[in-house]
Amino acid sequence: MQTERASASAKVLLVDDEAYNRALLRAHFEPSGYTCIEASSGTQALALAASERPDLVLLDVLIPEMDGDTVLAELKLASA
């Protein structure tokens, strides 16, 4: 099975309050060439999304400060 490599600019924002979950996702994406950035709260996720402009956001629903649904709504508003 051949694995495609991500372009150098492909960024994934991993949002989860559990460090283990972020590490597991990072271990999956980084070998394929993706750059992973991480947030452990909703507020941090929004700040990183604004500054880093990720290509993909993997977002847990139950996170501190604001839930994933609220973060998603804010991300949608920011991209409109």
KAMOVEN-V604580 format. One record per residue. OMEGA is omega in degrees with one decimal (none if undefined). D_CENTER is the distance of its C-alpha to the mean C-alpha in Angstrom with 2 decimals. Layout:
((OMEGA	D_CENTER) (OMEGA	D_CENTER))
//
This chain:
((-179.1	26.21) (179.3	24.71) (176.7	21.04) (178.4	19.85) (178.2	18.28) (174.4	15.46) (-175.8	16.72) (-175.9	16.44) (-177.2	14.34) (-178.0	11.59) (175.8	8.16) (174.4	4.91) (179.9	1.87) (-176.2	2.82) (178.4	4.90) (179.3	8.42) (178.4	11.72) (-179.1	13.07) (179.6	12.89) (-179.7	14.34) (178.0	11.66) (179.6	8.99) (178.7	11.92) (178.1	12.74) (178.3	9.58) (179.4	9.85) (177.7	13.51) (-173.1	13.03) (-174.3	11.07) (178.1	12.71) (177.8	16.22) (174.8	15.70) (179.0	15.04) (171.4	11.35) (-178.4	10.16) (171.2	7.28) (-170.5	6.33) (174.3	6.04) (179.7	7.09) (178.4	9.81) (179.0	10.95) (-179.9	10.77) (178.3	12.63) (179.2	10.58) (179.8	7.38) (178.9	9.96) (179.0	11.50) (178.3	8.76) (-179.9	8.04) (-175.8	11.84) (-174.3	12.56) (-179.8	10.27) (-177.0	10.12) (177.1	7.25) (-178.7	8.80) (176.0	6.36) (172.6	3.81) (-165.7	4.54) (173.2	6.20) (-179.7	9.27) (-176.8	12.34) (179.6	14.26) (-178.3	12.78) (173.7	15.04) (171.8	16.33) (-176.6	15.28) (-177.4	14.32) (178.7	11.45) (178.2	14.09) (177.3	14.87) (179.4	11.41) (178.8	11.38) (178.7	14.92) (177.8	14.29) (177.8	11.70) (178.6	14.43) (-178.2	17.08) (-177.1	15.59) (-177.9	15.40) (none	18.91))
//
